[in-house]
Amino acid sequence: MCLGLLEKAGVHRASPASDSCSGGHTGGADDLDQKVNAALSTARAVYPEKQVRLWVQDAGRFGLKPVLKRLWALRGQRPVSAQRRQYQWLYTYICVEPQTGQSDFLILLSVSIPLMQVAMDEFSRAVDPHQQQLILLLDQAGWHTSPQLQVPPNLFLLPFPACTPELSPAEPMVTKLKLPIANKTLNTLQEVEDLIAAECVRLQHVPQEVKSLTLFPWIKHVLDSF
C-alpha cells in the first residue's frame, strides 16, 4: 500500500511500543476510529479497483497448564476437576474479519519475529490470493512492530493504542478457543493441538457466530460509515 499517502492522512505502520503503558488509553476508541477510517478511505482512494477489507489479528497461548471454568453441580456439592500442572505451550495466531465473520488460524510453537513472518505470509496467501488490500489491526507486541518484518504488499499493519486489549475484536476468539480444553487433564501438547485445531475448523464454518463475537460497536460504526 502507498505508505506515503497513508502517512499524509495521519496513519502510520505499527511501530515499537514505548517501555511504559502509562497514558496508553489516551484517545482510546475515538482515536482508533479516526485512524481506521483514514486507512480505509485512503486505501480505497489509492486502489479504487481493489476490495479493501479490515481484519484483526491476535495470538493466544494454550498449553498443559489447566484452564478452569465454572461447572454445573448439584446443590451442596462442589465439582471436582483433576489437574496435573505442566508448563508447555503452543500459540494460535488468530485473524478475523469482523464484518463477515471469516477467520483464519495458524498453530505454532511460539511467538517471535520469524514466526510472525510465517503467520503473516500464510494469512496473506490463504485469505487474499487475488491480492486485494487488507488492513490488519494488531497490538504492539515486539514481534508485530519489528522493522525486520517483511510485510506483504497487500497488507497494511495498523496498531491498536498501547495497553488496550479491550478494543480488540480478536480477544473473544482467544477465550472461545480455550473452551475445548477447559476442565480437562491433558498429557501432551498434541492433545491440546488436536482440540484447538478442531475448534478452529468449527469456527471457520460458523461465520455468523464469529461475527457475533467480534463485530464490536466501535468497529461496526466505522464500517457502517462506508
N, CA and C atoms as a LAMMPS dump frame, in Angstrom:
ITEM: TIMESTEP
0
ITEM: NUMBER OF ATOMS
678
ITEM: BOX BOUNDS ff ff ff
-5.0000000000000000e+02 5.0000000000000000e+02
-5.0000000000000000e+02 5.0000000000000000e+02
-5.0000000000000000e+02 5.0000000000000000e+02
ITEM: ATOMS id mol type element x y z
1 1 1 N 0.848 -1.192 0
2 1 2 C 0 0 0
3 1 3 C 0.881 1.239 0
4 2 1 N 0.4 2.316 -0.561
5 2 2 C 1.187 3.547 -0.628
6 2 3 C 1.318 4.161 0.766
7 3 1 N 2.418 3.874 1.432
8 3 2 C 2.612 4.332 2.807
9 3 3 C 2.626 5.85 2.879
10 4 1 N 3.208 6.515 1.901
11 4 2 C 3.288 7.967 1.945
12 4 3 C 1.921 8.619 1.993
13 5 1 N 0.986 8.119 1.2
14 5 2 C -0.36 8.681 1.195
15 5 3 C -1.066 8.449 2.521
16 6 1 N -0.834 7.267 3.103
17 6 2 C -1.458 6.977 4.395
18 6 3 C -0.88 7.865 5.487
19 7 1 N 0.417 8.09 5.445
20 7 2 C 1.035 8.941 6.469
21 7 3 C 0.516 10.369 6.361
22 8 1 N 0.266 10.838 5.132
23 8 2 C -0.308 12.173 4.973
24 8 3 C -1.698 12.245 5.589
25 9 1 N -2.386 11.094 5.612
26 9 2 C -3.723 11.042 6.21
27 9 3 C -3.659 10.84 7.717
28 10 1 N -2.441 10.778 8.264
29 10 2 C -2.293 10.618 9.705
30 10 3 C -2.254 9.179 10.163
31 11 1 N -2.003 8.243 9.243
32 11 2 C -1.97 6.824 9.571
33 11 3 C -0.551 6.314 9.361
34 12 1 N -0.068 5.523 10.31
35 12 2 C 1.301 5.021 10.248
36 12 3 C 1.323 3.53 10.502
37 13 1 N 2.33 2.875 9.933
38 13 2 C 2.516 1.453 10.21
39 13 3 C 2.826 1.251 11.689
40 14 1 N 2.625 -0.009 12.131
41 14 2 C 2.929 -0.343 13.519
42 14 3 C 4.387 -0.03 13.812
43 15 1 N 4.635 0.578 14.969
44 15 2 C 5.992 0.89 15.397
45 15 3 C 6.156 0.421 16.821
46 16 1 N 7.397 0.209 17.294
47 16 2 C 7.599 -0.342 18.63
48 16 3 C 6.916 0.484 19.702
49 17 1 N 6.303 -0.231 20.647
50 17 2 C 5.636 0.434 21.76
51 17 3 C 6.662 0.997 22.718
52 18 1 N 6.273 2.017 23.485
53 18 2 C 7.167 2.572 24.488
54 18 3 C 7.309 1.613 25.65
55 19 1 N 8.277 1.859 26.53
56 19 2 C 8.515 0.974 27.661
57 19 3 C 7.397 1.053 28.678
58 20 1 N 6.644 2.111 28.691
59 20 2 C 5.593 2.293 29.682
60 20 3 C 4.241 2.35 29.005
61 21 1 N 3.252 1.792 29.719
62 21 2 C 1.892 1.843 29.199
63 21 3 C 1.117 3.012 29.767
64 22 1 N 1.768 3.841 30.559
65 22 2 C 1.05 4.961 31.146
66 22 3 C 0.53 5.854 30.036
67 23 1 N -0.738 6.186 30.151
68 23 2 C -1.358 7.022 29.124
69 23 3 C -1.747 6.266 27.89
70 24 1 N -1.665 4.912 27.948
71 24 2 C -1.977 4.119 26.774
72 24 3 C -3.411 4.247 26.324
73 25 1 N -4.333 4.639 27.214
74 25 2 C -5.723 4.75 26.848
75 25 3 C -6.091 6.136 26.321
76 26 1 N -5.125 7.032 26.275
77 26 2 C -5.42 8.37 25.781
78 26 3 C -5.941 8.287 24.355
79 27 1 N -7.063 8.913 24.109
80 27 2 C -7.645 8.828 22.767
81 27 3 C -8.536 7.625 22.627
82 28 1 N -8.064 6.451 23.087
83 28 2 C -8.844 5.228 23.121
84 28 3 C -9.51 4.923 21.803
85 29 1 N -10.77 4.481 21.911
86 29 2 C -11.508 4.06 20.725
87 29 3 C -11.74 5.214 19.756
88 30 1 N -11.897 6.435 20.269
89 30 2 C -12.133 7.58 19.383
90 30 3 C -10.954 7.799 18.448
91 31 1 N -9.74 7.749 19.007
92 31 2 C -8.547 7.931 18.196
93 31 3 C -8.404 6.784 17.199
94 32 1 N -8.71 5.567 17.645
95 32 2 C -8.612 4.41 16.763
96 32 3 C -9.636 4.508 15.639
97 33 1 N -10.842 4.957 15.955
98 33 2 C -11.871 5.197 14.932
99 33 3 C -11.313 6.043 13.791
100 34 1 N -10.655 7.136 14.167
101 34 2 C -10.149 8.07 13.161
102 34 3 C -9.052 7.432 12.316
103 35 1 N -8.164 6.665 12.958
104 35 2 C -7.07 6.034 12.219
105 35 3 C -7.593 4.975 11.249
106 36 1 N -8.531 4.138 11.716
107 36 2 C -9.085 3.101 10.85
108 36 3 C -9.86 3.738 9.704
109 37 1 N -10.626 4.761 10.023
110 37 2 C -11.391 5.463 8.998
111 37 3 C -10.464 6.049 7.941
112 38 1 N -9.37 6.667 8.395
113 38 2 C -8.412 7.258 7.453
114 38 3 C -7.747 6.189 6.598
115 39 1 N -7.404 5.057 7.214
116 39 2 C -6.75 3.981 6.473
117 39 3 C -7.681 3.411 5.408
118 40 1 N -8.943 3.16 5.77
119 40 2 C -9.903 2.63 4.803
120 40 3 C -10.149 3.615 3.665
121 41 1 N -10.336 4.885 4.016
122 41 2 C -10.622 5.9 2.997
123 41 3 C -9.46 6.063 2.033
124 42 1 N -8.239 6.107 2.591
125 42 2 C -7.071 6.303 1.739
126 42 3 C -6.823 5.096 0.847
127 43 1 N -6.973 3.893 1.424
128 43 2 C -6.75 2.681 0.633
129 43 3 C -7.748 2.595 -0.516
130 44 1 N -8.987 2.957 -0.266
131 44 2 C -9.996 2.895 -1.325
132 44 3 C -9.769 3.963 -2.38
133 45 1 N -9.205 5.093 -1.959
134 45 2 C -8.899 6.143 -2.937
135 45 3 C -7.709 5.75 -3.812
136 46 1 N -6.701 5.114 -3.197
137 46 2 C -5.494 4.734 -3.928
138 46 3 C -5.745 3.535 -4.827
139 47 1 N -6.587 2.598 -4.343
140 47 2 C -6.849 1.369 -5.092
141 47 3 C -8.348 1.229 -5.366
142 48 1 N -8.915 2.089 -6.186
143 48 2 C -10.368 2.026 -6.419
144 48 3 C -10.809 0.725 -7.078
145 49 1 N -9.874 0.051 -7.748
146 49 2 C -10.225 -1.183 -8.452
147 49 3 C -10.147 -2.407 -7.541
148 50 1 N -9.68 -2.225 -6.313
149 50 2 C -9.493 -3.349 -5.402
150 50 3 C -10.467 -3.288 -4.236
151 51 1 N -10.749 -4.456 -3.682
152 51 2 C -11.565 -4.531 -2.472
153 51 3 C -10.677 -4.297 -1.255
154 52 1 N -11.089 -3.416 -0.368
155 52 2 C -10.341 -3.137 0.856
156 52 3 C -11.091 -3.786 2.019
157 53 1 N -10.381 -4.6 2.789
158 53 2 C -11.014 -5.357 3.871
159 53 3 C -10.276 -5.088 5.18
160 54 1 N -11.037 -5.07 6.259
161 54 2 C -10.476 -4.797 7.588
162 54 3 C -10.462 -6.079 8.407
163 55 1 N -9.273 -6.488 8.826
164 55 2 C -9.088 -7.692 9.633
165 55 3 C -8.428 -7.319 10.962
166 56 1 N -8.532 -8.231 11.921
167 56 2 C -7.912 -8.045 13.235
168 56 3 C -7.118 -9.3 13.568
169 57 1 N -5.934 -9.109 14.152
170 57 2 C -5.06 -10.239 14.492
171 57 3 C -4.761 -10.268 15.987
172 58 1 N -4.638 -11.474 16.509
173 58 2 C -4.198 -11.672 17.884
174 58 3 C -3.593 -13.063 17.967
175 59 1 N -2.966 -13.357 19.097
176 59 2 C -2.425 -14.703 19.322
177 59 3 C -2.772 -15.125 20.736
178 60 1 N -3.15 -16.381 20.886
179 60 2 C -3.493 -16.907 22.197
180 60 3 C -2.559 -18.041 22.578
181 61 1 N -2.223 -18.107 23.865
182 61 2 C -1.345 -19.161 24.364
183 61 3 C -2.184 -20.267 25.007
184 62 1 N -1.938 -21.489 24.589
185 62 2 C -2.678 -22.643 25.106
186 62 3 C -1.673 -23.744 25.432
187 63 1 N -1.907 -24.441 26.533
188 63 2 C -0.925 -25.451 26.894
189 63 3 C -1.441 -26.444 27.91
190 64 1 N -0.495 -27.034 28.651
191 64 2 C -0.809 -28.101 29.588
192 64 3 C -1.136 -27.591 30.981
193 65 1 N -1.008 -26.288 31.229
194 65 2 C -1.489 -25.732 32.479
195 65 3 C -3.013 -25.709 32.42
196 66 1 N -3.7 -26.313 33.393
197 66 2 C -5.158 -26.457 33.294
198 66 3 C -5.881 -25.114 33.172
199 67 1 N -6.942 -25.133 32.374
200 67 2 C -7.844 -23.991 32.241
201 67 3 C -9.115 -24.344 33.004
202 68 1 N -9.442 -23.556 34.012
203 68 2 C -10.606 -23.843 34.842
204 68 3 C -11.78 -22.955 34.448
205 69 1 N -12.953 -23.567 34.316
206 69 2 C -14.193 -22.857 34.022
207 69 3 C -15.265 -23.331 34.99
208 70 1 N -16.276 -22.482 35.195
209 70 2 C -17.385 -22.854 36.062
210 70 3 C -18.139 -24.056 35.497
211 71 1 N -18.647 -24.906 36.422
212 71 2 C -19.405 -26.091 36.042
213 71 3 C -20.735 -26.109 36.782
214 72 1 N -21.711 -26.794 36.184
215 72 2 C -22.946 -27.064 36.899
216 72 3 C -22.694 -28.183 37.905
217 73 1 N -23.311 -28.11 39.06
218 73 2 C -23.178 -29.154 40.074
219 73 3 C -24.447 -29.193 40.917
220 74 1 N -24.678 -30.316 41.574
221 74 2 C -25.817 -30.43 42.468
222 74 3 C -25.65 -29.482 43.64
223 75 1 N -26.735 -28.935 44.1
224 75 2 C -26.695 -28.021 45.225
225 75 3 C -26.015 -28.695 46.425
226 76 1 N -25.087 -27.984 47.024
227 76 2 C -24.383 -28.502 48.187
228 76 3 C -23.162 -29.335 47.858
229 77 1 N -22.898 -29.55 46.556
230 77 2 C -21.727 -30.327 46.15
231 77 3 C -20.784 -29.449 45.343
232 78 1 N -19.515 -29.641 45.554
233 78 2 C -18.519 -28.877 44.813
234 78 3 C -17.944 -29.753 43.703
235 79 1 N -18.002 -29.298 42.449
236 79 2 C -17.448 -30.121 41.359
237 79 3 C -15.936 -30.265 41.486
238 80 1 N -15.451 -31.412 41.066
239 80 2 C -14.023 -31.714 41.138
240 80 3 C -13.457 -31.797 39.724
241 81 1 N -12.362 -31.087 39.497
242 81 2 C -11.666 -31.148 38.215
243 81 3 C -10.217 -31.548 38.481
244 82 1 N -9.846 -32.739 38.027
245 82 2 C -8.48 -33.222 38.248
246 82 3 C -7.492 -32.371 37.464
247 83 1 N -6.343 -32.086 38.079
248 83 2 C -5.332 -31.254 37.433
249 83 3 C -3.958 -31.905 37.525
250 84 1 N -3.19 -31.695 36.485
251 84 2 C -1.768 -32.056 36.524
252 84 3 C -1.029 -30.931 35.829
253 85 1 N -0.484 -30.026 36.628
254 85 2 C 0.119 -28.816 36.066
255 85 3 C 1.422 -29.128 35.342
256 86 1 N 1.47 -28.697 34.077
257 86 2 C 2.696 -28.747 33.293
258 86 3 C 2.829 -27.41 32.577
259 87 1 N 4.032 -27.075 32.187
260 87 2 C 4.284 -25.748 31.628
261 87 3 C 4.899 -25.872 30.236
262 88 1 N 4.079 -26.361 29.332
263 88 2 C 4.427 -26.405 27.917
264 88 3 C 3.292 -25.719 27.165
265 89 1 N 3.672 -25.006 26.09
266 89 2 C 2.69 -24.158 25.436
267 89 3 C 2.778 -24.244 23.923
268 90 1 N 1.693 -23.902 23.295
269 90 2 C 1.697 -23.585 21.872
270 90 3 C 0.839 -22.335 21.689
271 91 1 N 0.927 -21.728 20.524
272 91 2 C 0.265 -20.449 20.276
273 91 3 C -0.585 -20.548 19.012
274 92 1 N -1.778 -20.003 19.093
275 92 2 C -2.647 -19.943 17.919
276 92 3 C -2.698 -18.506 17.422
277 93 1 N -2.246 -18.309 16.205
278 93 2 C -2.319 -16.992 15.553
279 93 3 C -3.715 -16.876 14.941
280 94 1 N -4.448 -15.87 15.387
281 94 2 C -5.858 -15.71 15.023
282 94 3 C -6.019 -14.467 14.157
283 95 1 N -6.686 -14.619 13.026
284 95 2 C -7.065 -13.469 12.199
285 95 3 C -8.561 -13.558 11.943
286 96 1 N -9.257 -12.439 12.084
287 96 2 C -10.704 -12.44 11.913
288 96 3 C -11.141 -11.165 11.211
289 97 1 N -12.135 -11.308 10.346
290 97 2 C -12.748 -10.164 9.674
291 97 3 C -14.11 -9.931 10.333
292 98 1 N -14.231 -8.959 11.227
293 98 2 C -15.48 -8.778 11.972
294 98 3 C -16.715 -8.558 11.101
295 99 1 N -16.546 -7.905 9.974
296 99 2 C -17.706 -7.578 9.133
297 99 3 C -18.376 -8.826 8.573
298 100 1 N -17.586 -9.866 8.279
299 100 2 C -18.134 -11.079 7.664
300 100 3 C -18.093 -12.289 8.58
301 101 1 N -17.252 -12.252 9.61
302 101 2 C -17.065 -13.422 10.457
303 101 3 C -16.087 -14.427 9.88
304 102 1 N -15.454 -14.107 8.756
305 102 2 C -14.438 -15.003 8.196
306 102 3 C -13.239 -15.032 9.13
307 103 1 N -12.621 -16.191 9.275
308 103 2 C -11.497 -16.315 10.196
309 103 3 C -10.418 -17.219 9.61
310 104 1 N -9.218 -17.047 10.143
311 104 2 C -8.07 -17.844 9.708
312 104 3 C -7.19 -18.095 10.926
313 105 1 N -6.647 -19.308 11.029
314 105 2 C -5.874 -19.691 12.213
315 105 3 C -4.59 -20.406 11.789
316 106 1 N -3.565 -20.242 12.612
317 106 2 C -2.318 -20.975 12.413
318 106 3 C -1.747 -21.304 13.782
319 107 1 N -1.495 -22.586 14.038
320 107 2 C -0.977 -23.038 15.334
321 107 3 C 0.535 -23.244 15.219
322 108 1 N 1.291 -22.534 16.049
323 108 2 C 2.744 -22.619 16.062
324 108 3 C 3.226 -22.803 17.499
325 109 1 N 4.499 -23.108 17.66
326 109 2 C 5.016 -23.446 18.984
327 109 3 C 5.439 -22.241 19.819
328 110 1 N 5.491 -21.065 19.196
329 110 2 C 5.974 -19.907 19.948
330 110 3 C 5.489 -18.631 19.253
331 111 1 N 5.872 -17.501 19.826
332 111 2 C 5.704 -16.214 19.158
333 111 3 C 7.084 -15.59 19.011
334 112 1 N 7.376 -15.086 17.835
335 112 2 C 8.674 -14.477 17.552
336 112 3 C 8.552 -13.739 16.234
337 113 1 N 9.574 -12.979 15.906
338 113 2 C 9.565 -12.25 14.632
339 113 3 C 9.543 -13.225 13.445
340 114 1 N 10.413 -14.264 13.42
341 114 2 C 10.353 -15.202 12.282
342 114 3 C 9.008 -15.912 12.153
343 115 1 N 8.422 -16.285 13.3
344 115 2 C 7.141 -16.978 13.229
345 115 3 C 6.003 -16.032 12.863
346 116 1 N 6.097 -14.772 13.277
347 116 2 C 5.11 -13.789 12.837
348 116 3 C 5.202 -13.603 11.325
349 117 1 N 6.416 -13.655 10.794
350 117 2 C 6.586 -13.567 9.345
351 117 3 C 5.883 -14.729 8.649
352 118 1 N 6.072 -15.929 9.204
353 118 2 C 5.402 -17.114 8.645
354 118 3 C 3.887 -16.944 8.695
355 119 1 N 3.379 -16.518 9.871
356 119 2 C 1.937 -16.361 10.037
357 119 3 C 1.372 -15.313 9.081
358 120 1 N 2.089 -14.22 8.925
359 120 2 C 1.623 -13.135 8.051
360 120 3 C 1.612 -13.58 6.589
361 121 1 N 2.653 -14.287 6.174
362 121 2 C 2.718 -14.761 4.793
363 121 3 C 1.615 -15.782 4.508
364 122 1 N 1.408 -16.7 5.456
365 122 2 C 0.364 -17.712 5.278
366 122 3 C -1.011 -17.062 5.229
367 123 1 N -1.237 -16.096 6.098
368 123 2 C -2.516 -15.381 6.105
369 123 3 C -2.746 -14.668 4.778
370 124 1 N -1.741 -13.999 4.279
371 124 2 C -1.864 -13.274 3.018
372 124 3 C -2.226 -14.215 1.873
373 125 1 N -1.557 -15.367 1.822
374 125 2 C -1.821 -16.321 0.741
375 125 3 C -3.196 -16.981 0.878
376 126 1 N -3.549 -17.348 2.117
377 126 2 C -4.786 -18.1 2.319
378 126 3 C -6.026 -17.244 2.149
379 127 1 N -5.985 -16.015 2.661
380 127 2 C -7.184 -15.18 2.709
381 127 3 C -7.293 -14.268 1.497
382 128 1 N -6.162 -13.922 0.9
383 128 2 C -6.183 -12.908 -0.157
384 128 3 C -5.375 -13.354 -1.375
385 129 1 N -5.759 -14.466 -1.999
386 129 2 C -4.979 -14.949 -3.147
387 129 3 C -5.023 -14.016 -4.343
388 130 1 N -6.033 -13.14 -4.406
389 130 2 C -6.163 -12.231 -5.543
390 130 3 C -5.518 -10.871 -5.283
391 131 1 N -4.782 -10.775 -4.159
392 131 2 C -4.008 -9.572 -3.858
393 131 3 C -4.876 -8.313 -3.844
394 132 1 N -5.924 -8.338 -3.028
395 132 2 C -6.682 -7.129 -2.745
396 132 3 C -5.895 -6.342 -1.682
397 133 1 N -6.554 -5.484 -0.939
398 133 2 C -5.851 -4.732 0.102
399 133 3 C -6.471 -5.049 1.46
400 134 1 N -5.645 -5.542 2.381
401 134 2 C -6.098 -5.91 3.713
402 134 3 C -5.457 -4.982 4.741
403 135 1 N -6.273 -4.346 5.557
404 135 2 C -5.776 -3.575 6.702
405 135 3 C -5.877 -4.48 7.914
406 136 1 N -4.762 -4.716 8.575
407 136 2 C -4.7 -5.668 9.677
408 136 3 C -4.425 -4.934 10.987
409 137 1 N -5.425 -4.9 11.851
410 137 2 C -5.275 -4.306 13.178
411 137 3 C -4.629 -5.319 14.112
412 138 1 N -3.649 -4.884 14.882
413 138 2 C -2.963 -5.783 15.795
414 138 3 C -2.338 -4.988 16.936
415 139 1 N -1.994 -5.693 18.02
416 139 2 C -1.427 -4.984 19.166
417 139 3 C 0.043 -4.656 18.921
418 140 1 N 0.675 -4.031 19.909
419 140 2 C 2.031 -3.533 19.722
420 140 3 C 3.098 -4.457 20.316
421 141 1 N 2.849 -5.759 20.27
422 141 2 C 3.88 -6.719 20.676
423 141 3 C 5.127 -6.531 19.808
424 142 1 N 6.281 -6.836 20.368
425 142 2 C 7.539 -6.597 19.664
426 142 3 C 7.644 -7.323 18.338
427 143 1 N 7.076 -8.531 18.254
428 143 2 C 7.15 -9.289 17.003
429 143 3 C 6.151 -8.781 15.967
430 144 1 N 5.268 -7.85 16.366
431 144 2 C 4.364 -7.211 15.397
432 144 3 C 4.949 -5.922 14.828
433 145 1 N 5.84 -5.3 15.576
434 145 2 C 6.305 -3.959 15.218
435 145 3 C 7.748 -3.928 14.731
436 146 1 N 8.396 -5.081 14.681
437 146 2 C 9.812 -5.113 14.316
438 146 3 C 10.04 -4.668 12.872
439 147 1 N 11.057 -3.849 12.631
440 147 2 C 11.396 -3.469 11.252
441 147 3 C 11.923 -4.645 10.442
442 148 1 N 12.219 -5.765 11.113
443 148 2 C 12.687 -6.945 10.385
444 148 3 C 11.561 -7.639 9.611
445 149 1 N 10.322 -7.361 9.975
446 149 2 C 9.205 -7.985 9.273
447 149 3 C 9.129 -7.489 7.832
448 150 1 N 8.935 -8.409 6.922
449 150 2 C 8.723 -8.076 5.514
450 150 3 C 7.226 -8.176 5.246
451 151 1 N 6.537 -7.049 5.357
452 151 2 C 5.085 -7.046 5.237
453 151 3 C 4.684 -7.282 3.784
454 152 1 N 3.834 -8.279 3.508
455 152 2 C 3.375 -8.5 2.128
456 152 3 C 2.729 -7.237 1.561
457 153 1 N 2.869 -7.008 0.265
458 153 2 C 2.393 -5.744 -0.324
459 153 3 C 0.885 -5.544 -0.222
460 154 1 N 0.132 -6.615 -0.006
461 154 2 C -1.327 -6.467 0.1
462 154 3 C -1.784 -6.236 1.54
463 155 1 N -0.834 -6.137 2.482
464 155 2 C -1.182 -5.907 3.884
465 155 3 C -0.695 -4.542 4.345
466 156 1 N -1.478 -3.939 5.235
467 156 2 C -1.042 -2.743 5.944
468 156 3 C -1.312 -2.972 7.419
469 157 1 N -0.268 -2.913 8.245
470 157 2 C -0.388 -3.179 9.677
471 157 3 C -0.718 -1.884 10.409
472 158 1 N -1.809 -1.903 11.155
473 158 2 C -2.266 -0.725 11.879
474 158 3 C -2.37 -1.086 13.363
475 159 1 N -1.592 -0.407 14.239
476 159 2 C -1.558 -0.824 15.646
477 159 3 C -2.716 -0.273 16.469
478 160 1 N -3.17 -1.077 17.412
479 160 2 C -4.069 -0.579 18.439
480 160 3 C -3.298 0.372 19.347
481 161 1 N -3.981 1.286 20.033
482 161 2 C -3.291 2.065 21.073
483 161 3 C -2.686 1.121 22.107
484 162 1 N -1.591 1.536 22.717
485 162 2 C -0.913 0.686 23.706
486 162 3 C -1.845 0.358 24.862
487 163 1 N -1.75 -0.885 25.343
488 163 2 C -2.458 -1.326 26.559
489 163 3 C -3.972 -1.198 26.439
490 164 1 N -4.52 -1.571 25.284
491 164 2 C -5.974 -1.506 25.114
492 164 3 C -6.512 -2.822 24.545
493 165 1 N -6.282 -3.948 25.218
494 165 2 C -6.791 -5.217 24.682
495 165 3 C -8.305 -5.244 24.572
496 166 1 N -8.981 -4.419 25.389
497 166 2 C -10.442 -4.409 25.353
498 166 3 C -10.994 -3.875 24.03
499 167 1 N -10.16 -3.197 23.241
500 167 2 C -10.613 -2.681 21.949
501 167 3 C -10.527 -3.725 20.844
502 168 1 N -9.812 -4.813 21.081
503 168 2 C -9.548 -5.778 20.017
504 168 3 C -10.689 -6.77 19.839
505 169 1 N -11.317 -6.809 18.662
506 169 2 C -12.363 -7.788 18.405
507 169 3 C -11.858 -9.226 18.374
508 170 1 N -10.531 -9.418 18.307
509 170 2 C -9.994 -10.772 18.284
510 170 3 C -9.871 -11.38 19.676
511 171 1 N -9.919 -10.556 20.727
512 171 2 C -9.765 -11.075 22.094
513 171 3 C -10.814 -12.135 22.436
514 172 1 N -12.104 -11.951 22.103
515 172 2 C -13.078 -13.002 22.429
516 172 3 C -12.788 -14.343 21.762
517 173 1 N -12.053 -14.305 20.653
518 173 2 C -11.715 -15.554 19.977
519 173 3 C -10.724 -16.376 20.799
520 174 1 N -9.834 -15.701 21.505
521 174 2 C -8.894 -16.414 22.379
522 174 3 C -9.669 -17.142 23.472
523 175 1 N -10.623 -16.45 24.087
524 175 2 C -11.456 -17.066 25.115
525 175 3 C -12.243 -18.24 24.547
526 176 1 N -12.76 -18.07 23.343
527 176 2 C -13.546 -19.133 22.713
528 176 3 C -12.704 -20.382 22.483
529 177 1 N -11.456 -20.203 22.079
530 177 2 C -10.598 -21.352 21.793
531 177 3 C -10.175 -22.097 23.055
532 178 1 N -10.309 -21.469 24.223
533 178 2 C -9.959 -22.144 25.467
534 178 3 C -11.025 -23.138 25.918
535 179 1 N -12.247 -22.978 25.427
536 179 2 C -13.345 -23.807 25.924
537 179 3 C -13.126 -25.303 25.72
538 180 1 N -12.607 -25.765 24.564
539 180 2 C -12.443 -27.217 24.385
540 180 3 C -11.417 -27.851 25.331
541 181 1 N -10.508 -27.055 25.882
542 181 2 C -9.504 -27.635 26.78
543 181 3 C -9.797 -27.323 28.249
544 182 1 N -10.899 -26.639 28.52
545 182 2 C -11.224 -26.264 29.896
546 182 3 C -11.631 -27.489 30.711
547 183 1 N -11.16 -27.519 31.961
548 183 2 C -11.511 -28.578 32.911
549 183 3 C -11.11 -29.966 32.426
550 184 1 N -10.058 -30.014 31.611
551 184 2 C -9.547 -31.299 31.125
552 184 3 C -8.109 -31.486 31.59
553 185 1 N -7.749 -32.74 31.842
554 185 2 C -6.36 -33.068 32.147
555 185 3 C -5.733 -33.623 30.883
556 186 1 N -4.85 -32.851 30.277
557 186 2 C -4.218 -33.227 29.023
558 186 3 C -2.751 -33.543 29.279
559 187 1 N -2.242 -34.562 28.604
560 187 2 C -0.897 -35.056 28.89
561 187 3 C 0.156 -34.607 27.89
562 188 1 N -0.263 -34.259 26.694
563 188 2 C 0.712 -33.873 25.67
564 188 3 C 0.209 -32.641 24.918
565 189 1 N 1.155 -31.914 24.335
566 189 2 C 0.775 -30.765 23.51
567 189 3 C 0 -31.203 22.271
568 190 1 N 0.221 -32.43 21.82
569 190 2 C -0.523 -32.919 20.662
570 190 3 C -2.014 -32.989 20.969
571 191 1 N -2.354 -33.401 22.192
572 191 2 C -3.759 -33.425 22.593
573 191 3 C -4.344 -32.011 22.583
574 192 1 N -3.567 -31.069 23.102
575 192 2 C -4.014 -29.671 23.096
576 192 3 C -4.219 -29.201 21.663
577 193 1 N -3.238 -29.465 20.817
578 193 2 C -3.32 -29.015 19.422
579 193 3 C -4.529 -29.606 18.72
580 194 1 N -4.803 -30.885 18.951
581 194 2 C -5.934 -31.528 18.285
582 194 3 C -7.257 -30.874 18.667
583 195 1 N -7.421 -30.57 19.951
584 195 2 C -8.661 -29.95 20.412
585 195 3 C -8.8 -28.514 19.893
586 196 1 N -7.694 -27.759 19.94
587 196 2 C -7.729 -26.377 19.456
588 196 3 C -7.97 -26.355 17.943
589 197 1 N -7.293 -27.243 17.225
590 197 2 C -7.449 -27.282 15.769
591 197 3 C -8.885 -27.617 15.377
592 198 1 N -9.506 -28.53 16.091
593 198 2 C -10.894 -28.886 15.791
594 198 3 C -11.824 -27.696 16.015
595 199 1 N -11.569 -26.916 17.072
596 199 2 C -12.393 -25.739 17.326
597 199 3 C -12.145 -24.667 16.262
598 200 1 N -10.899 -24.525 15.812
599 200 2 C -10.608 -23.57 14.737
600 200 3 C -11.39 -23.92 13.474
601 201 1 N -11.398 -25.2 13.123
602 201 2 C -12.134 -25.646 11.935
603 201 3 C -13.626 -25.379 12.108
604 202 1 N -14.145 -25.663 13.295
605 202 2 C -15.565 -25.419 13.546
606 202 3 C -15.906 -23.942 13.367
607 203 1 N -15.074 -23.068 13.944
608 203 2 C -15.336 -21.635 13.862
609 203 3 C -15.276 -21.12 12.426
610 204 1 N -14.412 -21.711 11.611
611 204 2 C -14.337 -21.287 10.214
612 204 3 C -15.627 -21.608 9.456
613 205 1 N -16.395 -22.561 9.969
614 205 2 C -17.637 -22.951 9.303
615 205 3 C -18.863 -22.27 9.898
616 206 1 N -18.678 -21.418 10.892
617 206 2 C -19.815 -20.711 11.506
618 206 3 C -19.498 -19.211 11.577
619 207 1 N -19.396 -18.556 10.414
620 207 2 C -19.016 -17.131 10.412
621 207 3 C -19.994 -16.246 11.182
622 208 1 N -21.269 -16.624 11.229
623 208 2 C -22.215 -15.793 11.972
624 208 3 C -21.91 -15.798 13.468
625 209 1 N -21.471 -16.925 13.985
626 209 2 C -21.072 -16.991 15.392
627 209 3 C -19.843 -16.122 15.637
628 210 1 N -18.87 -16.198 14.731
629 210 2 C -17.659 -15.386 14.85
630 210 3 C -18.005 -13.906 14.758
631 211 1 N -18.874 -13.572 13.822
632 211 2 C -19.288 -12.174 13.661
633 211 3 C -19.956 -11.652 14.923
634 212 1 N -20.771 -12.479 15.572
635 212 2 C -21.458 -12.045 16.791
636 212 3 C -20.475 -11.784 17.927
637 213 1 N -19.314 -12.436 17.878
638 213 2 C -18.294 -12.25 18.913
639 213 3 C -17.384 -11.062 18.636
640 214 1 N -17.218 -10.726 17.368
641 214 2 C -16.126 -9.809 17.007
642 214 3 C -16.567 -8.462 16.421
643 215 1 N -17.819 -8.328 16.023
644 215 2 C -18.248 -7.057 15.438
645 215 3 C -18.577 -6.074 16.561
646 216 1 N -17.512 -5.538 17.17
647 216 2 C -17.657 -4.604 18.275
648 216 3 C -18.372 -3.333 17.793
649 217 1 N -19.081 -2.639 18.69
650 217 2 C -19.787 -1.413 18.286
651 217 3 C -18.892 -0.389 17.617
652 218 1 N -17.67 -0.198 18.129
653 218 2 C -16.812 0.845 17.547
654 218 3 C -16.413 0.491 16.126
655 219 1 N -16.163 -0.802 15.877
656 219 2 C -15.737 -1.185 14.527
657 219 3 C -16.928 -1.215 13.573
658 220 1 N -18.103 -1.565 14.081
659 220 2 C -19.316 -1.529 13.263
660 220 3 C -19.616 -0.093 12.845
661 221 1 N -19.404 0.845 13.761
662 221 2 C -19.638 2.258 13.452
663 221 3 C -18.733 2.721 12.304
664 222 1 N -17.46 2.301 12.343
665 222 2 C -16.533 2.697 11.283
666 222 3 C -16.941 2.079 9.955
667 223 1 N -17.252 0.786 9.974
668 223 2 C -17.591 0.098 8.73
669 223 3 C -18.912 0.578 8.142
670 224 1 N -19.851 0.93 9.01
671 224 2 C -21.154 1.401 8.528
672 224 3 C -21.062 2.76 7.841
673 225 1 N -19.968 3.478 8.097
674 225 2 C -19.831 4.811 7.5
675 225 3 C -19.406 4.732 6.044
676 226 1 N -19.122 3.511 5.547
677 226 2 C -18.708 3.37 4.144
678 226 3 C -19.818 2.711 3.344
